[in-house]
Amino acid sequence: MLFRSPGVMTLRRLIKSCEKHALYRTPEVNDKLYCHYEGYREIDGEVMARYANIKCLWLQGNGLSEIKGLDGCEKLTSLYLHENCINEIGEGLRKLVALDTLNLSKTFVKVVGGLAQCEKLTTLNLGYCSLGPGADAIVHCESLPKLATLDIQHNRLEDGEGVLDVATKMPALRVLYCQGNPFVKGFKYYRKRFIGGAAEMRYLDDRPVFEDEARRTKAWAAGVEEGGYERGNEAEREMIKTLRDEKKAYDDNRHNDFMKLMHEGQAIRRARRSEERRVGKECR
């Protein structure tokens, strides 16, 4: 019999999976491994240790209730554990010091933790989990120095001020998804405050943060700090006028440059025709 049980991870099953996905039968040769939607109930550490050289591991859509058995996969950079029954991150990732991307969306994780050793982590997906209601559920993200993309959409977070405080303390944060949390709808000046608070924000929820919006928002934030929301709105209007003037000046310069090139071209053509006529007369 090939498999002991549908939910048990065995070396034979993993080899079969490698054959299915056109990978190598020899475990040590593979740099990636597909184990998604196989019905696994737990990760077998001894089996996974044979795949010590993999960098990407897909384990989504199984019946995993905890993260363990990955200590032998220290070269992992991308780990996909979404759509499992995981309740906590725990210490199962402590050896994955090279981890860059971690997807735990659509699980039952309530608190972010256990990632202190993952100092290279840049992308963390915890959308559609059970985070909240307090911002203490995500405060651990502040200690991840390179975390640039954080997805916490559609959780139970109610403390908007706390979430904002966490976001402003994340030095590398560039992409943030918060929509679908209870705090978002009632959070006054939500988009402006988050963009203004996170200095490197480039994408918030459903749309990117372009340079003009970033400058308007930072002017608004500076105005709020100076004299409240009324002063912030005034500062934003001033910045909008500045941006409009800059755009007009830019367009005028482009037009002037174009006209200059056109006149220079016309002068060159006139000189060329004049030279051609002169040469023609000399030839006659």
Sequence and secondary structure as in RCSB ss.txt:
>XXXX:A:sequence
MLFRSPGVMTLRRLIKSCEKHALYRTPEVNDKLYCHYEGYREIDGEVMARYANIKCLWLQGNGLSEIKGLDGCEK
LTSLYLHENCINEIGEGLRKLVALDTLNLSKTFVKVVGGLAQCEKLTTLNLGYCSLGPGADAIVHCESLPKLATL
DIQHNRLEDGEGVLDVATKMPALRVLYCQGNPFVKGFKYYRKRFIGGAAEMRYLDDRPVFEDEARRTKAWAAGVE
EGGYERGNEAEREMIKTLRDEKKAYDDNRHNDFMKLMHEGQAIRRARRSEERRVGKECR
>XXXX:A:secstr
   S TT   HHHHHHHHHHTT  SSGGG SEEE TTS  SS  HHHHHTTTT SEEE TTS   S  S TT TT
  EEE  SS     TTTTTT TT  EEE TTS   S  S TT TT  EEE TTS   SSGGGTGGGGG TT  EE
E  SS    HHHHHHHHHT TT  EEE TTSHHHHT TTHHHHHHHHSTT  EETTEE  HHHHHHHHHHHHHHH
HHHHHHHHHHHHHHHHHHHHHHHHHHHHHHHHHHHHHHHHHHHHHHHHHHHHHHHHHH 
